[in-house]
Amino acid sequence: MRLYLLPVFVVALVTASLAHGADATGTLRGVARDGAGAVLPGATVLIQRWKITDRGLGRPAPTLEPRIFADSEGRFSVKLAPDLYGVFLAYPSLSPSAKLIRVEAGRETMVECELAFSPLVKMVE
């Protein structure tokens, strides 16, 4: 009888761990736009985890999450462990944008990023 219950127990344990793991991440979604509202296809998105200390916001963690790029409609999406993240966007000839975002397990967090035209970039005629 014990041998017959062992496979049932193993299946129940694996199913429970998979169900628990399904909610262990959150999704960060966003759209990269310029100051006029136009989407920025191919914008570079860097994501860095931030540490929280007893005194408040600490330093960024020493590693970056994988770099991703906005799609042809300026959208980006990535699954992350729950935590506080710096989201940095860059696009040629525009000033970069940075936001601090909290990602929660099992939730979708939206971020709208607007990159302004850079006054340091001169047009060459």
Phi, psi and omega per residue, in radians:
M1 nan -0.646 -3.138
R2 -1.102 -0.686 -3.131
L3 -1.128 -0.544 3.130
Y4 -1.302 -0.519 -3.131
L5 -1.398 -0.416 -3.119
L6 -1.051 -0.857 3.104
P7 -1.067 -0.646 3.125
V8 -1.123 -0.742 3.122
F9 -1.111 -0.765 -3.137
V10 -1.105 -0.779 3.123
V11 -1.083 -0.752 3.126
A12 -1.115 -0.711 -3.140
L13 -1.150 -0.781 3.125
V14 -1.132 -0.749 3.127
T15 -1.085 -0.755 3.131
A16 -1.131 -0.709 -3.133
S17 -1.213 -0.622 3.083
L18 -1.170 -0.711 3.121
A19 -1.131 -0.703 3.123
H20 -1.181 -0.716 -3.134
G21 -1.183 -0.431 -3.120
A22 -1.116 -0.556 -3.118
D23 -1.706 0.134 -3.066
A24 -1.344 -0.143 3.116
T25 -2.185 2.853 3.005
G26 -2.111 2.904 -3.133
T27 -1.978 2.265 3.045
L28 -1.822 2.111 3.113
R29 -2.150 2.602 3.120
G30 -2.810 3.023 3.091
V31 -2.331 2.262 3.089
A32 -1.657 2.209 -3.136
R33 -2.348 2.764 3.013
D34 -1.607 -3.128 -3.088
G35 -1.080 -0.388 3.125
A36 -1.575 -0.039 3.128
G37 1.630 -0.012 3.124
A38 -1.301 2.465 3.137
V39 -1.255 2.712 -3.097
L40 -2.068 1.524 3.125
P41 -1.121 2.402 3.104
G42 1.403 0.122 3.101
A43 -1.007 2.457 3.124
T44 -1.444 2.307 3.137
V45 -2.108 2.053 3.055
L46 -1.901 2.378 -3.106
I47 -2.201 2.258 -3.114
Q48 -2.318 2.262 3.117
R49 -1.271 2.442 3.105
W50 -1.923 2.496 3.100
K51 -1.578 2.466 3.026
I52 -1.844 2.234 3.128
T53 -1.910 3.133 3.092
D54 -1.093 -0.441 -3.122
R55 -1.672 0.166 3.131
G56 1.973 -2.570 -3.100
L57 -1.166 2.231 -3.125
G58 -1.760 -2.471 -3.134
R59 -1.645 2.844 2.999
P60 -1.168 2.596 3.055
A61 -1.123 2.705 -3.042
P62 -1.212 -0.178 -3.119
T63 -2.074 2.590 3.049
L64 -1.646 2.610 2.961
E65 -1.245 2.882 3.130
P66 -0.990 2.455 3.088
R67 -1.259 2.407 3.101
I68 -2.204 2.943 -3.133
F69 -2.254 2.522 3.073
A70 -1.163 2.561 3.136
D71 -1.365 -2.969 -3.074
S72 -1.140 -0.253 3.106
E73 -1.900 0.265 3.100
G74 1.379 0.084 -3.081
R75 -1.558 2.625 3.012
F76 -2.497 2.713 -3.109
S77 -2.695 2.424 3.120
V78 -2.668 2.483 3.057
K79 -1.576 2.340 -3.088
L80 -2.390 2.706 3.008
A81 -1.199 2.597 3.135
P82 -1.050 2.215 3.129
D83 3.084 -3.031 3.085
L84 -1.755 2.305 -3.063
Y85 -2.288 2.543 2.925
G86 -1.610 2.246 3.126
V87 -1.972 2.066 -3.080
F88 -2.040 2.208 3.109
L89 -2.020 2.489 3.110
A90 -2.431 2.587 3.122
Y91 -2.677 2.454 -3.116
P92 -0.950 2.383 3.097
S93 1.217 0.130 3.078
L94 -2.078 2.617 3.064
S95 -1.216 2.422 3.140
P96 -1.164 2.813 3.139
S97 -2.147 2.517 3.110
A98 -2.408 2.396 3.096
K99 -2.442 2.620 3.056
L100 -1.802 2.143 -3.000
I101 -2.260 2.406 3.037
R102 -1.731 2.205 3.093
V103 -1.807 2.269 -3.131
E104 -1.984 2.564 -3.121
A105 -1.054 2.374 3.073
G106 1.256 0.136 -3.117
R107 -2.121 2.791 3.064
E108 -1.867 2.195 3.131
T109 -1.925 2.177 3.140
M110 -1.743 2.448 3.069
V111 -2.349 2.234 3.062
E112 -1.753 2.161 -3.093
C113 -2.061 2.172 3.123
E114 -2.031 2.138 3.130
L115 -1.778 2.223 -3.101
A116 -1.519 2.727 3.051
F117 -1.157 2.365 -3.071
S118 -1.460 2.230 3.095
P119 -1.272 -0.214 -3.122
L120 -1.479 -0.229 -3.103
V121 -1.626 2.124 3.109
K122 -1.777 2.468 3.064
M123 -1.440 2.277 3.118
V124 -1.698 2.207 -3.117
E125 -1.783 nan nan
